[in-house]
């Protein structure tokens, strides 16, 4: 134990296979090398959220064929986005105490005592759990859930677009995880113009965790144009579409949709500025995109401005671009006022 300094090394010392995924901003794999560097404070956490690292740990003893044990953990970060090691060390200490108490080398025996009332353990929302389950099931080559076929039946349109109540979120998560199979991508593209608000939201929340093809991106863009031309659209649907296209392989489609939404009459809505800061941060790497976003953000209430900007300033690689736009003498007056108020509140 004295030679083990990281959580990853501790878990691997049991002989288990460890799989790691971010589960805060996106459900996306974190490589062993990157997580080890993060634990050793060599790099910042790639997807910080609320100044914490939120991640899933999947631990499995493949030699025994055991079902994996899954932990959802959050570790605090310092002001630069690197790990505050005291929190991690406390968690390892709890694991070690549990292992000593049960005198067992099997990681699965550690979970109940080590995780009980542990401040670093959290329970994700049900939609995140469904998306993660779909992702890890595919990685482990497990069958899809029984809800998958329900989702396919609905998205075929044969049951009627209003008949979505029987479709579980797990089925939609499985469907999006397997877009490359069973003609699912074409089915989704055909369905997108017709989906009511609730199934559209579920589809978008799943898509935000996946690279999105050109065909699906164009379908999302068409749905966005449809929404903006409607008298009954709302900001939440537009925000969901921004989320859905955030990992598009077509940077042009992504830019066109986000720019179109920000330039609309809904562009300064909390649902939209929050969606962009939470899921579309890569789009803000270009100063001209940042300027458009900050202009709309400055038209939101101060509390929303503070929350979104402080979160973005914490993202690796974004801080300098954001500050460059904010300090530009040609910036909108309201942006300077909002930023000044934010800094005053922090002092």
C-alpha positions as CSV (number, residue, x, y, z in Angstrom):
1,X,0.0,0.0,0.0
2,X,2.8,2.4,0.8
3,X,4.0,2.2,-2.8
4,X,0.5,2.9,-4.3
5,X,-0.2,6.6,-4.7
6,X,-3.1,6.6,-7.2
7,X,-6.6,5.2,-7.2
8,X,-6.0,3.6,-10.6
9,X,-2.9,1.8,-9.3
10,X,-4.7,0.6,-6.2
11,X,-7.5,-0.9,-8.2
12,X,-5.2,-2.5,-10.8
13,X,-3.2,-4.0,-8.0
14,X,-6.2,-6.4,-7.4
15,X,-5.8,-7.7,-10.9
16,X,-9.0,-6.1,-12.0
17,X,-9.6,-4.5,-15.4
18,X,-10.5,-0.8,-14.9
19,X,-12.4,1.3,-17.4
20,X,-12.9,5.0,-16.9
21,X,-15.4,7.5,-18.3
22,X,-16.1,11.1,-17.7
23,X,-19.8,11.4,-16.6
24,X,-20.0,15.1,-15.9
25,X,-20.0,17.0,-19.1
26,X,-20.1,14.1,-21.5
27,X,-20.1,10.3,-21.2
28,X,-16.8,9.8,-22.9
29,X,-13.9,7.4,-22.3
30,X,-10.8,8.6,-20.4
31,X,-7.6,6.7,-21.3
32,X,-5.6,5.0,-18.6
33,X,-2.6,7.1,-19.5
34,X,-4.5,10.4,-19.2
35,X,-6.2,9.4,-15.9
36,X,-2.9,8.4,-14.4
37,X,-1.3,11.7,-15.4
38,X,-4.3,13.5,-13.9
39,X,-3.9,11.6,-10.6
40,X,-0.3,12.6,-10.5
41,X,-1.1,16.2,-11.2
42,X,0.7,16.2,-14.5
43,X,-2.3,17.4,-16.5
44,X,-5.6,19.1,-15.8
45,X,-8.9,17.1,-15.8
46,X,-10.1,17.4,-19.4
47,X,-13.8,17.8,-18.6
48,X,-14.2,19.8,-15.3
49,X,-17.7,20.7,-14.1
50,X,-18.3,22.9,-11.2
51,X,-14.6,22.7,-10.3
52,X,-14.8,18.9,-9.9
53,X,-14.0,15.8,-11.8
54,X,-17.1,13.6,-12.2
55,X,-16.3,10.2,-13.5
56,X,-17.4,6.5,-13.6
57,X,-15.0,3.7,-12.6
58,X,-15.9,0.3,-14.0
59,X,-13.9,-2.5,-12.2
60,X,-14.0,-6.1,-13.4
61,X,-12.1,-9.2,-12.6
62,X,-12.3,-10.7,-16.1
63,X,-10.4,-13.9,-15.1
64,X,-13.3,-14.8,-12.8
65,X,-16.0,-13.6,-15.2
66,X,-17.5,-11.4,-12.6
67,X,-20.0,-8.7,-13.4
68,X,-18.3,-5.3,-13.2
69,X,-18.6,-3.1,-10.2
70,X,-19.4,0.5,-11.1
71,X,-18.6,3.5,-8.9
72,X,-19.5,7.1,-9.7
73,X,-17.0,9.4,-8.1
74,X,-16.3,13.1,-7.9
75,X,-13.0,14.6,-6.9
76,X,-12.4,18.3,-6.2
77,X,-10.0,20.3,-8.4
78,X,-7.8,23.2,-7.6
79,X,-8.0,26.6,-9.3
80,X,-5.9,25.4,-12.3
81,X,-8.1,22.3,-12.9
82,X,-5.7,19.8,-11.4
83,X,-6.5,17.2,-8.8
84,X,-6.7,18.2,-5.1
85,X,-5.0,15.0,-4.0
86,X,-6.3,15.1,-0.4
87,X,-9.8,14.1,-1.6
88,X,-8.4,11.2,-3.6
89,X,-6.1,10.1,-0.8
90,X,-9.0,10.0,1.6
91,X,-11.0,7.8,-0.8
92,X,-8.1,5.4,-1.2
93,X,-7.7,5.2,2.6
94,X,-11.4,4.2,2.9
95,X,-10.8,1.5,0.3
96,X,-7.8,0.2,2.1
97,X,-9.6,0.2,5.4
98,X,-12.5,-1.8,3.9
99,X,-10.0,-4.3,2.3
100,X,-8.3,-4.8,5.7
101,X,-11.6,-5.3,7.5
102,X,-12.9,-8.0,5.2
103,X,-9.4,-9.5,4.6
104,X,-10.3,-10.0,1.0
105,X,-8.4,-9.1,-2.2
106,X,-11.6,-9.0,-4.3
107,X,-12.5,-5.5,-5.3
108,X,-16.3,-6.2,-5.3
109,X,-16.1,-6.8,-1.5
110,X,-14.8,-3.3,-1.0
111,X,-17.8,-1.5,-2.3
112,X,-20.4,-1.5,0.5
113,X,-18.2,-0.3,3.4
114,X,-15.9,1.9,1.3
115,X,-18.6,3.8,-0.4
116,X,-21.2,4.1,2.4
117,X,-21.6,7.8,3.3
118,X,-18.6,8.7,1.2
119,X,-18.5,12.4,0.2
120,X,-16.8,11.5,-3.1
121,X,-19.6,9.2,-4.3
122,X,-22.6,10.5,-6.2
123,X,-25.6,9.1,-8.1
124,X,-26.0,10.4,-11.7
125,X,-29.3,11.4,-13.1
126,X,-31.3,8.5,-14.6
127,X,-30.7,9.7,-18.2
128,X,-27.0,9.7,-17.6
129,X,-27.2,6.2,-16.1
130,X,-29.1,5.0,-19.1
131,X,-26.6,6.4,-21.6
132,X,-23.6,5.1,-19.6
133,X,-25.2,1.6,-19.3
134,X,-25.7,1.6,-23.1
135,X,-22.1,2.6,-23.7
136,X,-20.5,0.1,-21.3
137,X,-22.8,-2.7,-22.5
138,X,-21.6,-2.2,-26.0
139,X,-18.0,-2.1,-24.9
140,X,-18.4,-5.3,-23.0
141,X,-20.3,-6.8,-26.0
142,X,-23.4,-7.4,-24.0
143,X,-26.9,-7.4,-25.6
144,X,-29.0,-4.3,-25.9
145,X,-31.9,-3.9,-23.4
146,X,-35.3,-5.1,-24.2
147,X,-36.4,-1.4,-24.7
148,X,-34.2,-1.0,-27.8
149,X,-36.8,-2.5,-30.1
150,X,-39.5,-0.3,-28.6
151,X,-37.5,2.7,-29.5
152,X,-37.0,1.4,-33.1
153,X,-40.7,0.8,-33.5
154,X,-41.5,4.3,-32.3
155,X,-38.8,6.1,-34.5
156,X,-40.0,4.2,-37.5
157,X,-43.1,6.4,-37.3
158,X,-45.5,3.4,-37.8
159,X,-47.1,3.8,-34.4
160,X,-47.7,7.5,-34.7
161,X,-45.4,10.3,-33.4
162,X,-47.6,11.0,-30.4
163,X,-47.3,7.4,-29.2
164,X,-44.0,7.9,-27.4
165,X,-45.1,7.3,-23.8
166,X,-44.3,3.6,-24.0
167,X,-40.7,4.3,-25.1
168,X,-38.2,4.1,-22.2
169,X,-35.2,6.3,-22.1
170,X,-33.0,3.2,-21.9
171,X,-34.3,2.2,-25.3
172,X,-33.5,5.6,-26.8
173,X,-30.0,5.4,-25.3
174,X,-29.4,2.0,-26.8
175,X,-30.8,3.2,-30.1
176,X,-28.4,6.1,-30.3
177,X,-25.5,4.0,-29.1
178,X,-26.2,1.7,-32.1
179,X,-26.8,4.3,-34.8
180,X,-24.4,2.5,-37.0
181,X,-26.6,-0.6,-37.0
182,X,-30.0,-1.8,-38.2
183,X,-30.5,1.3,-40.5
184,X,-30.9,3.4,-37.4
185,X,-29.2,6.5,-38.7
186,X,-31.6,6.8,-41.7
187,X,-34.5,6.1,-39.3
188,X,-33.4,8.9,-37.0
189,X,-32.9,11.4,-39.9
190,X,-36.4,10.6,-41.1
191,X,-37.9,11.0,-37.7
192,X,-36.3,14.2,-36.6
193,X,-38.7,16.6,-38.4
194,X,-41.7,14.9,-36.7
195,X,-40.7,14.3,-33.1
196,X,-42.7,16.0,-30.3
197,X,-40.8,18.0,-27.7
198,X,-40.3,15.1,-25.1
199,X,-38.8,12.5,-27.4
200,X,-36.8,15.1,-29.2
201,X,-35.3,16.2,-25.9
202,X,-34.4,12.5,-25.1
203,X,-32.8,12.0,-28.5
204,X,-30.7,15.3,-28.1
205,X,-29.5,14.4,-24.6
206,X,-28.2,11.1,-26.0
207,X,-26.7,12.5,-29.1
208,X,-24.6,15.0,-27.1
209,X,-22.5,12.1,-25.9
210,X,-21.7,10.9,-29.4
211,X,-19.8,12.0,-32.5
212,X,-22.6,13.0,-34.9
213,X,-22.4,12.1,-38.6
214,X,-22.9,14.6,-41.4
215,X,-26.3,13.1,-42.2
216,X,-27.6,13.5,-38.7
217,X,-26.1,16.9,-38.4
218,X,-27.9,18.1,-41.5
219,X,-31.2,16.6,-40.1
220,X,-30.6,18.5,-36.8
221,X,-29.9,21.7,-38.7
222,X,-33.1,21.3,-40.7
223,X,-35.1,20.7,-37.5
224,X,-33.5,23.9,-36.0
225,X,-34.6,25.9,-39.0
226,X,-38.1,24.4,-38.7
227,X,-38.2,25.4,-35.0
228,X,-37.1,29.0,-35.7
229,X,-39.8,29.3,-38.4
230,X,-42.5,28.1,-36.0
231,X,-44.6,30.3,-33.8
232,X,-44.6,27.7,-31.1
233,X,-40.9,27.1,-30.6
234,X,-39.2,27.6,-27.3
235,X,-35.6,28.1,-26.1
236,X,-35.4,24.7,-24.5
237,X,-35.8,22.9,-27.8
238,X,-33.2,25.1,-29.4
239,X,-30.9,24.5,-26.6
240,X,-31.3,20.8,-26.9
241,X,-30.5,21.0,-30.6
242,X,-27.3,22.9,-29.8
243,X,-26.4,20.1,-27.3
244,X,-27.2,17.4,-29.9
245,X,-24.9,18.8,-32.6
246,X,-22.0,19.6,-30.2
247,X,-19.8,16.7,-31.3
248,X,-20.7,16.9,-35.0
249,X,-18.0,15.7,-37.4
250,X,-19.2,18.6,-39.6
251,X,-17.8,21.8,-38.0
252,X,-19.7,23.8,-40.6
253,X,-23.1,22.3,-39.6
254,X,-22.3,22.8,-35.9
255,X,-21.3,26.4,-36.5
256,X,-24.3,27.1,-38.6
257,X,-26.8,25.8,-36.1
258,X,-25.2,27.4,-33.0
259,X,-24.8,30.8,-34.8
260,X,-28.4,30.6,-36.1
261,X,-29.7,30.0,-32.6
262,X,-27.6,32.7,-30.9
263,X,-28.6,35.2,-33.5
264,X,-32.3,34.4,-33.0
265,X,-34.7,36.2,-30.7
266,X,-34.1,33.4,-28.2
267,X,-30.3,33.8,-28.3
268,X,-30.0,35.3,-24.8
269,X,-32.2,32.7,-23.1
270,X,-30.8,30.8,-20.1
271,X,-31.5,27.5,-21.8
272,X,-29.4,28.3,-24.8
273,X,-26.4,30.0,-23.1
274,X,-26.2,27.2,-20.5
275,X,-26.4,24.5,-23.2
276,X,-23.5,26.1,-25.1
277,X,-21.3,26.6,-22.0
278,X,-22.0,23.0,-20.8
279,X,-21.8,21.1,-24.1
280,X,-20.4,23.3,-27.0
281,X,-17.3,24.7,-25.4
282,X,-15.1,23.6,-28.3
283,X,-17.0,25.9,-30.6
284,X,-15.9,28.8,-28.4
285,X,-12.2,28.2,-29.3
286,X,-12.5,30.9,-32.1
287,X,-12.6,34.5,-30.8
288,X,-15.3,35.5,-33.2
289,X,-17.5,32.7,-31.8
290,X,-16.7,33.7,-28.3
291,X,-17.6,37.3,-29.0
292,X,-21.0,36.3,-30.3
293,X,-21.6,34.1,-27.3
294,X,-20.4,36.6,-24.7
295,X,-22.5,39.3,-26.3
296,X,-25.6,37.2,-25.7
297,X,-24.5,36.0,-22.3
298,X,-24.1,39.6,-21.2
299,X,-27.8,40.1,-21.8
300,X,-28.7,37.4,-19.2
301,X,-29.2,37.9,-15.5
302,X,-26.0,38.4,-13.5
303,X,-26.4,35.0,-11.8
304,X,-26.6,33.2,-15.1
305,X,-23.6,35.2,-16.5
306,X,-21.5,34.3,-13.5
307,X,-22.3,30.6,-13.6
308,X,-21.7,30.2,-17.3
309,X,-18.5,32.3,-17.5
310,X,-16.9,30.9,-14.4
311,X,-17.5,27.4,-15.7
312,X,-16.0,28.2,-19.1
313,X,-13.0,30.0,-17.6
314,X,-12.2,26.6,-15.9
315,X,-12.1,24.7,-19.2
316,X,-8.6,23.8,-20.4
317,X,-7.5,26.0,-23.3
318,X,-10.5,28.5,-23.2
319,X,-9.4,31.0,-20.5
320,X,-7.1,33.1,-22.7
321,X,-9.6,33.4,-25.5
322,X,-12.4,34.4,-23.2
323,X,-10.3,37.0,-21.4
324,X,-9.0,38.4,-24.7
325,X,-12.6,39.1,-25.9
326,X,-13.7,40.5,-22.5
327,X,-10.7,42.9,-22.4
328,X,-11.2,44.1,-26.0
329,X,-11.8,47.8,-25.9
330,X,-14.5,47.3,-28.6
331,X,-16.5,44.9,-26.5
332,X,-20.1,45.7,-25.8
333,X,-20.6,47.9,-22.8
334,X,-23.0,45.5,-21.1
335,X,-20.3,42.7,-21.3
336,X,-17.8,45.0,-19.4
337,X,-20.4,45.8,-16.7
338,X,-21.4,42.1,-16.2
339,X,-17.8,41.0,-16.0
340,X,-17.0,43.8,-13.6
341,X,-19.9,42.8,-11.3
342,X,-18.7,39.2,-11.4
343,X,-15.2,40.1,-10.3
344,X,-16.5,42.4,-7.6
345,X,-18.6,39.6,-6.2
346,X,-15.5,37.4,-6.1
347,X,-13.4,39.9,-4.3
